[in-house]
C-alpha cells in the first residue's frame, strides 16, 4: 500500500511538472512574439544560481543573497526581483524538497498542514505582489533583507532556541504553526526567506531543529510553483536571470546534498549578513530617491 510520504512526493512531482509546462509554454510564446530576443542566461546569472542554491541546501538561504547580487550588479529591475526569485528558484527548491522529505523523519500531519497553509498564503500573496508598483516592492524587499540580516546574526550568535526532540505538533501548537506558515507563505512571494523563521518556530515549539529542513523545503516546493505561476502569467519576472537560477541551481543542490553535505558556514553567514544589510540600505535609498517631487504652488 502506498504510504502518505510517497503520495506527498508524487503530488510534488505533479505540481513541479505542471509548473514546468506552464513556464516552457510561456517562454515559447515569448519567443514566438520576439524571435530575436536572447533568452539564454549569462555565465554570471548561472553562477549566481549555482552559488545561492548550493549554500541554500546547506542552510544559508537563497532569497536574500540572490536579491543582493541582483541589486549590486543591476541584473534585474527592482520591481521584477520577487517574481524572478520565485520563478528561478522553484526547480532547485523542488529538488531540495525531494531530498529532505525523503531522508528526515517528520510527522506527516504536521508537514502536510503547514505546507497547505503556505500554499494558500503564497497564492494570495503572489496575486498582490505581482500587481504592486515599483516603490512598495522596493520597500518590501528592503524590509525582507533587514530581517534576513538579523536572522543571520542571531544564528551566528546562538540566539535561536535549542529546540527539543519532537517530530510533530498537535492541538494549539499545530494551529499556531499552521497560521505562522500561512503568513510566511504570503511574505515569501516578496522575497522573504522562510528558513530562519521556521527554524525559530519549530525550536520554540519543542521540535527537533532538523525538522525545519523538510518543513521549509516542502513548504517552499509547494508554494513557489503556485506563486511563480502567477508571476509567469503576468510576466512580472526577468526571464534570463530566472533561467540562470534554475540551470545553475539544480546541479548545485545535488552536489551540496550528496557530495559536500556540510561546510563550516558561520563565516560565510557573517559575510552574507554584511552584504544583505548593505543591499537593504541601497534598496531603501533607491525607493526614496526615486520619489516624484511634489509640485509647489505659486505664491
C-alpha positions as CSV (number, residue, x, y, z in Angstrom):
1,X,0.0,0.0,0.0
2,X,1.3,3.5,-0.9
3,X,2.2,5.5,2.2
4,X,1.4,9.2,2.8
5,X,5.0,10.3,2.2
6,X,5.0,8.6,-1.2
7,X,1.7,10.4,-2.1
8,X,3.2,13.7,-0.9
9,X,6.2,13.3,-3.1
10,X,4.0,12.2,-6.0
11,X,1.9,15.4,-5.6
12,X,5.1,17.4,-5.5
13,X,6.3,15.8,-8.8
14,X,2.9,16.6,-10.5
15,X,3.0,20.2,-9.3
16,X,6.5,20.6,-10.4
17,X,5.7,19.2,-13.8
18,X,2.7,21.4,-14.2
19,X,4.7,24.5,-13.4
20,X,7.4,23.4,-15.9
21,X,4.8,23.0,-18.6
22,X,3.4,26.5,-17.9
23,X,6.8,28.1,-17.8
24,X,8.0,26.4,-21.0
25,X,4.8,27.4,-22.9
26,X,5.2,31.0,-21.7
27,X,8.8,31.0,-22.9
28,X,7.7,29.6,-26.3
29,X,5.0,32.3,-26.6
30,X,7.6,34.9,-25.8
31,X,10.0,33.5,-28.4
32,X,7.2,33.5,-31.0
33,X,6.4,37.1,-30.4
34,X,10.1,38.2,-30.4
35,X,12.3,35.6,-32.2
36,X,15.4,37.9,-32.0
37,X,15.3,38.2,-28.2
38,X,18.1,36.4,-26.3
39,X,16.8,34.0,-23.6
40,X,20.0,32.1,-22.7
41,X,21.3,33.2,-19.3
42,X,24.8,34.6,-19.0
43,X,27.6,32.9,-17.2
44,X,27.2,35.3,-14.2
45,X,23.5,34.6,-13.9
46,X,24.1,30.9,-14.0
47,X,26.9,31.2,-11.4
48,X,24.6,33.1,-9.1
49,X,22.1,30.2,-9.4
50,X,24.8,27.7,-8.6
51,X,26.2,29.5,-5.6
52,X,23.0,30.6,-3.9
53,X,21.3,27.2,-4.2
54,X,24.5,25.4,-3.1
55,X,24.5,27.3,0.1
56,X,20.7,27.2,0.4
57,X,20.9,23.4,0.6
58,X,23.4,23.7,3.5
59,X,21.1,26.1,5.4
60,X,22.2,29.6,4.4
61,X,19.1,30.5,2.4
62,X,18.9,31.7,-1.2
63,X,16.5,34.7,-1.5
64,X,18.4,37.3,0.4
65,X,21.8,36.5,-1.2
66,X,20.3,36.4,-4.7
67,X,18.5,39.7,-4.1
68,X,21.8,41.3,-3.0
69,X,23.6,40.0,-6.1
70,X,20.9,41.1,-8.4
71,X,20.8,44.6,-6.9
72,X,24.6,45.0,-6.6
73,X,25.2,44.0,-10.3
74,X,21.9,45.6,-11.5
75,X,20.9,42.4,-13.2
76,X,17.1,42.7,-12.6
77,X,14.8,45.7,-12.2
78,X,13.8,46.1,-8.6
79,X,10.1,45.5,-9.3
80,X,10.8,42.2,-11.0
81,X,13.1,40.8,-8.3
82,X,10.3,39.0,-6.3
83,X,9.0,37.2,-9.4
84,X,12.5,36.3,-10.7
85,X,13.4,34.8,-7.3
86,X,10.3,32.7,-7.1
87,X,10.3,31.5,-10.7
88,X,14.0,30.8,-11.0
89,X,14.5,29.1,-7.6
90,X,11.4,26.9,-7.9
91,X,13.1,23.9,-9.7
92,X,16.1,23.8,-7.3
93,X,13.8,24.0,-4.2
94,X,11.7,21.2,-5.5
95,X,14.9,19.1,-5.8
96,X,15.8,20.0,-2.2
97,X,12.3,19.1,-1.0
98,X,12.5,15.6,-2.5
99,X,15.8,15.0,-0.7
100,X,14.9,16.4,2.7
101,X,11.4,15.0,2.9
102,X,12.7,11.6,1.9
103,X,15.6,11.4,4.4
104,X,14.4,13.4,7.5
105,X,11.7,11.9,9.7
106,X,8.8,14.3,10.4
107,X,5.1,13.8,11.4
108,X,3.3,13.9,8.1
109,X,0.1,15.6,9.5
110,X,2.3,18.5,10.7
111,X,4.2,18.6,7.5
112,X,1.1,18.5,5.2
113,X,-0.9,21.0,7.3
114,X,2.0,23.5,7.2
115,X,2.6,23.0,3.5
116,X,-1.1,23.6,2.7
117,X,-1.1,26.8,4.8
118,X,1.9,28.1,3.0
119,X,0.5,27.4,-0.4
120,X,-2.7,29.3,0.3
121,X,-0.7,32.2,1.7
122,X,1.6,32.2,-1.4
123,X,-1.4,32.2,-3.8
124,X,-2.9,35.2,-2.1
125,X,0.5,36.9,-1.6
126,X,1.6,36.5,-5.2
127,X,-1.6,38.0,-6.5
128,X,-0.9,41.1,-4.5
129,X,2.9,41.4,-5.1
130,X,2.5,40.8,-8.9
131,X,0.3,43.9,-9.2
132,X,2.3,46.2,-6.9
133,X,4.1,49.2,-8.4
134,X,7.9,49.6,-8.1
135,X,8.2,51.6,-4.8
136,X,6.2,49.3,-2.5
137,X,8.2,46.4,-3.8
138,X,11.5,48.2,-3.1
139,X,10.4,49.0,0.4
140,X,9.2,45.4,1.0
141,X,12.4,43.9,-0.3
142,X,14.4,46.3,1.9
143,X,12.5,45.1,5.0
144,X,12.9,41.5,3.9
145,X,16.7,42.0,3.6
146,X,16.9,43.7,7.0
147,X,15.1,40.7,8.6
148,X,17.3,38.3,6.8
149,X,20.5,40.0,8.1
150,X,19.1,40.0,11.6
151,X,18.4,36.2,11.4
152,X,21.9,35.6,10.1
153,X,23.4,37.5,13.0
154,X,21.2,35.7,15.5
155,X,22.1,32.3,14.1
156,X,25.8,33.0,14.4
157,X,25.4,34.4,18.0
158,X,23.5,31.3,19.0
159,X,20.4,33.3,19.9
160,X,17.9,30.8,18.4
161,X,16.3,28.4,20.9
162,X,17.9,25.0,21.1
163,X,14.6,23.1,20.4
164,X,13.6,19.6,21.6
165,X,13.2,16.2,20.1
166,X,9.5,16.2,18.9
167,X,8.9,15.4,15.3
168,X,5.4,16.7,15.1
169,X,2.8,19.0,16.7
170,X,-0.8,18.7,17.9
171,X,-3.6,20.9,19.3
172,X,-2.9,24.6,19.7
173,X,0.8,24.3,18.8
174,X,-0.2,22.8,15.4
175,X,-2.8,25.5,14.8
176,X,-0.2,28.2,15.7
177,X,2.4,26.7,13.3
178,X,-0.2,26.5,10.5
179,X,-1.1,30.1,11.0
180,X,2.5,31.3,11.0
181,X,3.3,29.3,7.9
182,X,0.3,30.9,6.1
183,X,1.8,34.3,6.8
184,X,5.3,33.1,5.8
185,X,3.9,31.8,2.5
186,X,2.4,35.2,1.7
187,X,5.6,37.0,2.7
188,X,7.8,34.6,0.7
189,X,6.4,35.9,-2.6
190,X,8.0,39.2,-1.7
191,X,11.4,37.6,-1.3
192,X,11.4,36.9,2.5
193,X,13.2,33.6,3.1
194,X,11.4,31.2,5.4
195,X,14.3,29.1,6.8
196,X,15.2,31.2,9.8
197,X,11.6,31.9,10.9
198,X,10.6,28.2,10.5
199,X,13.7,27.1,12.4
200,X,12.9,29.5,15.2
201,X,9.2,28.5,15.3
202,X,9.8,24.7,15.4
203,X,12.5,25.1,18.1
204,X,10.3,27.3,20.3
205,X,7.5,24.7,20.0
206,X,9.9,22.0,21.2
207,X,10.6,20.3,17.9
208,X,14.0,18.9,16.6
209,X,15.6,21.7,14.6
210,X,16.3,19.2,11.8
211,X,12.6,19.1,11.2
212,X,12.9,22.7,9.8
213,X,14.5,21.3,6.7
214,X,11.7,19.2,5.3
215,X,9.1,21.7,6.6
216,X,10.9,24.6,5.0
217,X,11.8,22.9,1.7
218,X,8.4,21.2,1.5
219,X,6.6,24.4,2.1
220,X,8.7,26.3,-0.5
221,X,8.5,23.5,-3.0
222,X,4.7,23.6,-3.0
223,X,4.1,27.3,-2.5
224,X,6.7,28.5,-5.1
225,X,5.2,26.8,-8.2
226,X,1.8,28.3,-7.1
227,X,3.2,31.8,-6.7
228,X,5.5,31.5,-9.7
229,X,2.6,30.6,-12.0
230,X,1.1,34.0,-11.2
231,X,4.3,35.8,-11.8
232,X,4.8,33.9,-15.1
233,X,1.2,34.6,-16.3
234,X,1.7,38.4,-15.6
235,X,5.3,38.4,-16.9
236,X,6.4,40.0,-13.7
237,X,9.8,38.5,-13.7
238,X,13.1,38.6,-15.7
239,X,13.5,35.6,-17.9
240,X,17.3,35.2,-18.4
241,X,18.3,35.6,-14.7
242,X,15.4,33.2,-13.7
243,X,16.7,30.6,-16.2
244,X,20.2,31.1,-14.8
245,X,19.0,30.4,-11.2
246,X,17.4,27.2,-12.4
247,X,20.2,25.9,-14.7
248,X,22.9,26.7,-12.1
249,X,20.8,25.8,-9.1
250,X,19.6,22.2,-9.7
251,X,23.1,20.7,-10.1
252,X,24.3,22.8,-7.1
253,X,21.6,21.2,-4.9
254,X,22.6,17.7,-5.9
255,X,26.2,18.4,-5.3
256,X,25.6,20.0,-1.9
257,X,23.2,17.3,-0.7
258,X,25.1,14.2,-1.9
259,X,28.8,15.2,-2.2
260,X,29.6,18.1,0.2
261,X,26.8,17.6,2.8
262,X,28.2,20.1,5.3
263,X,30.6,23.0,5.5
264,X,31.7,25.4,8.2
265,X,29.3,28.2,7.1
266,X,29.5,30.5,10.1
267,X,32.0,32.9,8.5
268,X,30.0,32.9,5.2
269,X,26.9,33.8,7.2
270,X,28.7,36.9,8.6
271,X,29.7,37.9,5.0
272,X,26.2,37.3,3.7
273,X,24.7,39.3,6.6
274,X,27.0,42.3,5.8
275,X,26.2,42.2,2.0
276,X,22.5,41.8,2.7
277,X,22.5,44.7,5.1
278,X,24.3,46.9,2.6
279,X,21.9,46.0,-0.1
280,X,18.9,46.7,2.1
281,X,20.1,50.3,2.6
282,X,20.8,50.6,-1.2
283,X,17.2,49.5,-1.9
284,X,15.8,52.0,0.6
285,X,17.9,54.7,-1.0
286,X,16.5,53.8,-4.4
287,X,13.0,53.8,-3.1
288,X,13.2,57.3,-1.6
289,X,15.5,58.8,-4.2
290,X,13.0,57.9,-7.0
291,X,10.1,59.6,-5.3
292,X,8.4,62.1,-7.6
293,X,8.8,65.7,-6.4
294,X,5.7,67.4,-5.2
295,X,4.9,70.4,-7.4
296,X,4.8,73.6,-5.3
297,X,2.0,76.0,-5.7
298,X,2.7,79.6,-6.9
299,X,2.9,82.1,-4.0
